[in-house]
Each structure stands twice: as C-alpha cells, then as structure tokens.
C-alpha cells in the first residue's frame, strides 16, 4: 500500500482507512500524536475505548505480548485497537516476529505501531516497514521541509479560527524552524493574545515570539567558523539571556560540534550531500547514539543543509580543537582545573566568553 503523509490522513474516506495494520513513522511527536488520535477516533467510539483499546510500550513489551493482544477479539464491539508506542525500542528479533504475524491479524483488529522505524537500525528494524507496506498503511510523521512550513503554519493558525499574513508566516518559520510542538504552542499563544483580531501580522509575531535557541546556536557556529569574534560574543550574550544556565549553552554548543563532526565524516565518505536513505547500515551503525545526526538528515531538511554547509567551513583539526576547548570549559564551570591550566575561572560568563574567543581562534 502507498505511504501517505500525516497531513493527508484526514482527507481519506472511511473505506480508505480500513487496514489492519498502521505504522506511524517519523520524528515529529506532534504529528504522530495527532495521527494516532485521528485513527483512534475513526476506529472506536469513546465508550468502546475503555474495553477495546490496549496500549503497550515498546520498551516494556515483546513480540509474544503484542501478537497475543492483536489476535484477541473485541469485547462487545466490532473493533479492537492495539497501540504499540515507541515500537522502535522492540528488539530486532521481536520486530521480525511481529512482521511475520501481521498477515494473520484478524479483520476486527487494528494494530497501530508508533515510531517503529526511523530507518536507522540494522536488519529486523526495517522489516516492519516492509511488511506494513504490503498489508497496511504507512503514515510519515516527519515535520514538513522548510519550504512547506508556511503552508503548515497557515493551516495550524486556521484551527484557532484566525488567519495569518504570508510574511508573518515566513517570520514565524524563520524564528522557530520546523519544531512543530513549539510552533503549535506559539500559534495558540498568539491567538489568545489577539482576542478579536482576525489576522496574525508580522509585527505581532515579532512582538510575541522569541527566536529559537537552535537558530541562535547556528548563528554562533556561523560566527565561530568565520572567525567573527564580535558577532560570536554578541550572539553569546543573546544565549545567556535566553538559556537557563551556562551549562545548557555549553551542552548545546557541544551537541552542535558533535553533529558537525558526523556531517564532516559523512561528507568525506561521499554520502553527503545526498539522501540519508543512501547511507548503508555499516556506516550508520558507527554513528554515536547520543546526538545522532540521522534523524535530522531524514526529517529536517533545512537543518541538514545548514549542518552540511557549516561542516564545510571547519577542518577536522578545527573540530578536534573545539572539542578540547569545550571540555576545558566544562571542567572550568565545574570548578575543576583542566589539563594545562593553573586554576579554573570562577566566573561562568567569563568562562563562556573565553571559550567563544578560543573557538574563533583568538590566542
């Protein structure tokens, strides 16, 4: 069966959703939650959900339990729904067993697997997707790409009974990026502030919405890559006002350079620029579990392009030196004397300012 996007789901007719197995695949939790709610409302009345909806957690279940629930008949109803949340946490062996059983699920069951495949696992991690494509429906729940984000914002604003100027939608997309959870909350906040005003304006967005920390981090690494010390320090000042602590800023910078290191490596191997789906498992298995770049490459195209662009501005030596300086700053913030240093700085702002200047190449 074809794969559809979560945005197309609500346009399907009732006969078009009559599949025994559904896979909600992707990285955006908001879209997956909404897709699941829509399917649940389609298959079961509110009264039936109490007896005929079973929820399992991928981390705490196994193939035998999933299959047993899926094979059970509904209790005084026409349909039974079994939801497996975070199904990617099932072992490869469990996923293979579930895949083999999908064709035997009774017609009264609707099995919904949420986030079962990010495309990043070996062997069995791919088997559920392939099997669902044969007997069920795959719903992609990735956030829209940057060029489609304005349309999503306009549609989301309409759910609040408001309109939005095209330029205002563009500013909102620029400020927040495709973090749909935050976009949804910001749109709701603006709508409440507007009261009876019919349309969101650019001025209103600029007044009420702060730039995302992620965007600010990119500006920081841009300035560092281009050795623009004054700009980098100015952006640091913005971050110090936005973030909860200097530790959180350091964590964000560390994450950024880890992502850049992975992008650099994949570029050297010839896989970037290019589709993430073309990167073989033997390569993806070598990527770190923490701050793994793959989800970004797959679901946030604008972010992926930015990482690739920035990675091209740094040499391997630059990135290695950055990690050393980030480590020294971390130790200094904790009051620990770093190797080669005589005493830690006890002023968090000074520690971060020194780090930024060092990252920019100031001796």
C-alpha positions in Angstrom: 0.0 0.0 0.0 1.2 3.5 -0.6 2.8 5.7 2.1 1.0 8.9 2.9 1.9 11.9 4.9 0.2 12.6 8.2 -1.2 15.8 6.6 -3.1 13.7 4.0 -4.6 11.3 6.6 -7.7 13.3 7.5 -8.6 13.7 3.8 -9.0 9.9 3.5 -12.5 8.5 3.2 -13.7 5.9 5.7 -13.2 3.0 3.2 -9.6 4.1 2.7 -8.6 3.6 6.3 -9.8 0.0 6.5 -6.4 -1.5 7.0 -5.5 -4.0 9.8 -2.0 -2.5 10.4 -0.8 1.1 10.6 2.7 2.3 11.0 3.2 6.0 12.2 6.7 6.6 11.1 8.8 9.7 11.7 10.5 12.0 14.1 7.8 14.6 14.9 5.9 13.7 18.0 3.1 16.2 17.4 2.2 14.8 14.0 2.4 11.2 15.3 0.1 12.0 18.3 -2.4 13.7 16.0 -2.4 10.9 13.5 -2.9 8.3 16.3 -5.8 10.4 17.8 -7.5 10.6 14.4 -7.2 6.8 13.8 -8.4 6.0 17.3 -11.5 8.2 16.8 -12.1 6.6 13.4 -12.0 3.0 14.7 -13.5 3.3 18.2 -16.2 5.3 19.9 -15.3 7.0 23.2 -17.2 4.3 25.1 -15.5 1.4 23.2 -12.0 2.6 24.0 -12.3 1.7 27.6 -12.6 -2.0 26.8 -11.2 -2.4 23.3 -8.0 -0.2 23.2 -4.8 -1.8 24.5 -1.7 0.4 24.8 1.8 -1.2 25.0 5.2 0.4 25.4 7.9 -0.8 23.0 10.5 -0.7 25.8 8.5 -2.9 28.2 6.8 -5.4 25.8 7.8 -8.2 23.4 6.6 -9.9 20.3 4.6 -12.5 22.1 2.6 -9.9 24.1 1.9 -7.7 21.0 0.8 -10.7 18.9 -1.4 -12.1 21.7 -3.2 -8.8 22.1 -3.5 -8.3 18.3 -5.1 -11.8 17.9 -7.7 -11.2 20.6 -11.3 -10.5 19.6 -13.0 -7.3 20.6 -15.1 -7.2 23.8 -18.7 -6.5 22.9 -17.7 -4.4 19.9 -16.8 -4.6 16.2 -13.2 -3.5 16.5 -10.2 -3.8 18.8 -7.2 -1.4 18.6 -3.8 -2.3 19.9 -1.3 0.6 20.0 2.4 0.0 20.5 4.1 3.2 21.4 7.8 3.8 20.7 7.9 0.5 18.9 11.4 1.1 17.6 12.6 0.0 21.1 11.5 -3.5 20.4 14.5 -5.8 19.6 15.2 -6.7 16.0 14.1 -10.3 16.7 10.8 -9.1 18.2 10.2 -6.9 15.2 10.8 -9.8 12.8 8.3 -12.0 14.8 5.7 -9.2 14.7 6.3 -8.7 11.0 5.8 -12.4 10.3 2.5 -12.4 12.2 1.0 -9.3 10.6 -0.8 -11.2 7.8 -2.6 -13.3 10.3 -4.2 -10.5 12.3 -8.0 -10.9 12.4 -10.1 -8.4 10.5 -11.5 -7.0 13.7 -8.1 -5.8 14.9 -6.3 -2.5 14.1 -2.7 -2.6 15.1 -1.1 0.8 15.3 2.7 0.9 15.6 4.0 4.4 16.5 7.5 5.4 15.5 8.5 1.9 14.8 11.1 2.7 12.2 13.5 5.6 11.9 15.4 3.8 9.2 18.5 3.8 11.3 18.6 0.2 12.5 20.1 -3.0 11.0 18.2 -6.0 9.6 15.0 -6.5 11.5 14.5 -2.8 12.2 13.4 -2.4 8.5 11.2 -5.5 8.3 8.1 -4.0 9.9 8.0 -1.1 7.4 8.3 -3.5 4.5 5.6 -5.8 5.8 3.2 -2.9 6.7 3.7 -1.6 3.1 2.3 -5.0 1.9 -0.7 -5.3 4.2 -1.3 -2.0 5.8 -0.7 1.7 5.6 2.5 3.7 6.5 2.0 7.3 7.6 5.0 9.5 7.5 5.0 11.9 10.5 8.1 13.9 9.7 7.9 17.6 10.0 7.4 19.5 6.7 10.5 20.8 5.0 11.3 24.4 5.4 9.8 25.4 2.0 6.5 23.8 3.0 6.4 25.1 6.6 4.5 28.3 5.8 1.6 26.2 4.5 1.6 24.1 7.7 1.6 27.3 9.8 -1.3 28.8 7.8 -3.3 25.6 8.3 -2.5 25.4 12.0 -3.5 29.1 12.5 -6.8 28.3 10.8 -7.5 25.7 13.6 -7.5 28.6 16.0 -10.1 30.4 13.9 -7.6 33.0 12.7 -5.7 34.0 9.6 -2.1 34.9 9.1 -0.3 37.2 6.7 2.1 35.3 4.4 5.0 37.5 5.6 4.1 36.8 9.2 4.1 33.0 8.5 7.6 33.4 7.0 8.8 35.3 10.0 7.4 32.6 12.4 9.1 29.9 10.4 12.4 31.8 10.5 12.2 32.4 14.2 11.3 28.8 15.3 12.2 26.5 12.4 10.2 23.3 12.0 9.8 22.5 15.7 6.1 21.8 15.3 5.4 21.4 19.0 6.8 24.8 19.7 5.1 26.3 16.6 1.7 25.0 17.8 2.2 26.4 21.3 3.3 29.8 19.9 0.4 30.0 17.5 -2.0 29.2 20.3 -0.4 31.8 22.5 -0.7 34.5 19.7 -4.3 33.6 19.1 -5.2 34.0 22.7 -3.4 37.4 22.8 -5.2 38.6 19.7 -8.6 38.3 21.2 -11.0 39.5 18.4 -8.3 40.4 15.8 -8.8 38.3 12.7 -5.3 38.0 11.3 -1.8 37.5 12.7 0.6 40.2 11.5 4.3 40.3 11.2 4.5 42.9 14.0 2.5 40.7 16.3 4.9 37.7 15.6 7.9 39.8 16.3 6.4 41.2 19.5 5.4 37.8 21.0 7.8 35.2 19.7 11.4 34.8 20.6 14.0 33.4 18.2 14.6 29.7 18.8 17.7 28.8 20.7 18.6 26.3 17.9 18.6 29.2 15.3 20.8 31.2 17.7 23.3 28.3 18.1 23.6 28.2 14.3 24.4 31.9 14.2 27.0 31.2 16.9 28.7 28.5 15.0 28.5 30.5 11.8 30.3 33.4 13.5 32.9 30.9 15.0 33.5 29.3 11.6 34.0 32.7 10.0 36.2 33.9 13.0 33.9 36.8 13.7 34.7 37.3 17.3 32.5 40.4 17.9 29.5 38.7 16.3 30.0 35.5 18.2 30.2 37.3 21.5 27.1 39.3 20.7 25.2 36.0 20.0 26.6 34.5 23.2 25.1 37.4 25.1 21.7 36.6 23.5 22.1 32.9 24.5 23.0 33.9 28.1 19.7 35.8 28.2 17.7 33.0 26.6 19.1 29.9 28.2 18.6 28.5 31.7 22.3 28.4 32.5 25.8 28.5 31.1 25.8 24.7 31.3 22.9 24.4 28.9 24.7 26.7 26.4 27.8 24.6 26.7 25.7 21.5 26.1 24.1 23.0 23.0 27.5 24.0 21.6 28.8 20.5 22.3 25.9 19.0 20.5 26.4 21.3 17.6 30.0 20.3 17.1 29.2 16.6 17.5 26.7 17.0 14.7 29.2 18.9 12.6 31.8 16.1 13.2 29.4 13.5 11.9 28.4 15.6 8.9 32.1 16.1 8.1 32.8 12.4 8.3 29.8 11.5 6.1 30.9 14.2 3.6 34.4 12.7 3.4 32.8 9.3 2.8 30.8 10.8 -0.1 27.3 10.3 1.4 26.7 14.0 2.0 25.2 15.9 0.4 22.8 13.2 -0.6 19.7 11.3 0.7 20.1 9.8 4.2 18.4 6.6 2.9 21.5 6.0 0.7 23.8 5.7 3.8 24.3 2.0 4.4 23.8 0.3 7.8 27.5 -0.5 8.1 28.1 3.3 8.2 25.1 4.4 10.3 26.0 1.8 13.0 29.2 3.7 13.6 27.4 6.9 14.4 27.0 7.8 18.0 23.8 7.1 19.9 23.9 10.5 21.6 23.3 13.4 19.3 22.9 11.1 16.3 22.7 13.1 13.0 20.4 10.7 11.1 17.0 11.9 12.4 18.0 15.4 11.4 19.1 14.3 7.9 15.8 12.5 7.4 13.2 14.8 8.8 14.6 18.3 9.0 16.0 19.1 5.5 16.7 22.8 6.2 18.7 21.8 9.3 20.6 19.1 7.4 21.5 21.6 4.7 22.7 24.1 7.3 24.8 21.4 9.0 26.4 20.4 5.7 27.1 24.0 4.9 28.7 24.6 8.3 30.7 21.4 8.3 32.4 22.6 5.1 33.7 25.7 6.9 35.6 23.6 9.5 38.6 21.3 9.1 39.0 18.1 11.1 41.7 19.9 13.2 39.2 22.8 13.9 36.6 20.4 15.2 39.1 18.4 17.3 40.4 21.7 18.9 36.8 22.7 19.5 36.1 19.5 21.5 39.2 20.1 23.6 38.2 23.7 24.4 34.6 22.6 25.1 36.0 20.0 27.6 38.2 22.6 29.3 35.2 25.0 29.6 33.1 22.2 31.1 35.7 21.4 33.7 36.1 25.1 34.5 32.4 25.6 35.0 32.5 22.7 37.4 35.5 24.2 39.3 37.9 21.6 38.1 41.4 22.5 36.9 41.7 21.5 33.3 44.9 19.9 31.9 47.4 22.6 31.1 45.6 25.2 33.2 46.7 26.6 36.6 43.3 27.4 38.0 39.7 27.3 36.9 37.8 30.5 36.2 35.1 31.0 38.8 33.0 33.4 36.6 30.7 31.4 34.3 30.2 34.4 31.8 34.0 34.9 31.6 34.5 31.1 31.0 32.0 31.2 28.1 33.4 34.4 26.6 36.9 32.9 26.7 35.6 29.7 25.1 34.0 31.6 22.3 37.1 33.7 21.7 39.2 30.5 21.6 36.8 28.8 19.2 37.2 31.9 17.0 40.9 31.4 17.0 41.9 34.2 19.4 45.1 33.2 21.2 
